[in-house]
Amino acid sequence: MEKDLKKKKLKVPHTYVILFAMIIVVALLTYVIPAGQYQKMQLPSGRTVVDPDSFAYVDTNPAKLFDVLKAFPKGLGAAQGIVFFIFIVGGSFNVITQTGAIEAGIGKIALGLRGKEILLIPIFVAVFSVGGVTIGMAEEAIVFVPIGIALARALGYDAIVGMAMVSLGAAAGFTSAAMNPFTVGVAQTIAEIPMFSGIWLRLIIWACTFVLVTWYIFRYANKVKKDINRSIVYDLEQEEKGKAIDLNNLKQMTTRHILVLLIFAAGMGLLIFGVFKFGWYITEIAALFLAMGIVAGIAGGFSLDDIAKHFILGAKDMATGALVVGLARGILVIMEGSLIIDTVVHGLAGVITFLPRTISAVGMLLVQTFINFFIPSGSGQAATTMPIMAPLSDLIGLSRQTAVLAFQFGDGISNSIIPTSGVLLANLSVAKIKYEQWVKFVWPLMVLWTLMAAVFMVIAVLVNYV
């Protein structure tokens, strides 16, 4: 009885409760933080950024009770792209899964890795980190999470290992962003330094991050493999136990399975080509997955009615996670409506000017990390903060390259834990992992990762990184 009471006391609130509480807190802060705005200006490249010298306080517009209630539906509207992306990918992937082809294919791969499980994690992290370091792979990695989880479970791990291999692998590359045109490319352009300059240090950061992330995932995976009771998502693993691939009793791979896998592989190839060649984003990827689901369903022997039913069931499973994205976006909706985002950015930037150079560099990293909670878009954060941070770095004696480094760390690392990251919430939705469970797993890594970033910020100052 005492133990049961203790468990109730220690119970973490539901993700929806946590996020709605954050909306209320931010709404209350709008009565304390004065409203302010930067004017926007257009660069010769056509990109719109803030004018760093234009900040001015404006009439306050604190959030009312009805604004708090409207934050959820407005957040869903603002994040509609990723919300519907989750529904479409979830539904389409369920159609493909129900053909049995994914299970048969993963079973074959898992058999090949039997006894060599140690290779699975570094291979996955390496592959997705390449995507992160080049094209800034983030949303594009969501579709691979179910495959990572199925393969991880087949080899005796859990859903967290499967998701971490994909999402943290992509994040490892995204954080260094050595050749990512959407984050570092944009930030360097705004800071008026050559695009992709300073790549030598970013490649070293990528290597260090790859080692850190791989070690961290493997450390947890090893515990789970030895004793599944130590899994953070033990309850989920028990629920999904009947769906896990049994390597001792694999279904025979049929011609239909092979055909579906070929369609899936062709779709993945087209996805990569579209992203690189035409700059495809979530709308195009969702459309591609819808087509893959229909064609794969027909190839798998389903009628059109069967495809529709499996699609609806798959989308239904994504509802909790998809709605979370809209609720999280509600935090930003309140801040935008009350005009306090620019005030926060202006205030934080001002604090840095009074610190010694090395501490200022680390301060820049912490400021960018904090701002990332409210502006999780990489290019959006670059457009908001770099016009301020670049000239600020000149004033305090830091290179502009160091300011860009602070931006990329602040923008990249915390995306794997902040509840306002639509990509993280989409990954958790697909994986069926609760946000609080993921935080329990990932927070020590976030601390280590941030400390490593702080060390690199100091190095950047000492070598006058340009």
Helices and strands as residue ranges (DSSP letters): H 2-10, H 15-29, E 36-37, E 40-42, E 48-50, E 56-57, H 65-78, H 80-98, H 101-113, G 117-119, H 120-135, G 139-144, H 145-154, H 159-176, H 184-190, H 199-226, G 228-230, H 234-239, G 241-243, H 255-278, H 282-299, H 304-317, H 319-338, H 341-352, H 357-374, H 378-395, H 400-412, G 414-416, H 422-431, H 435-462
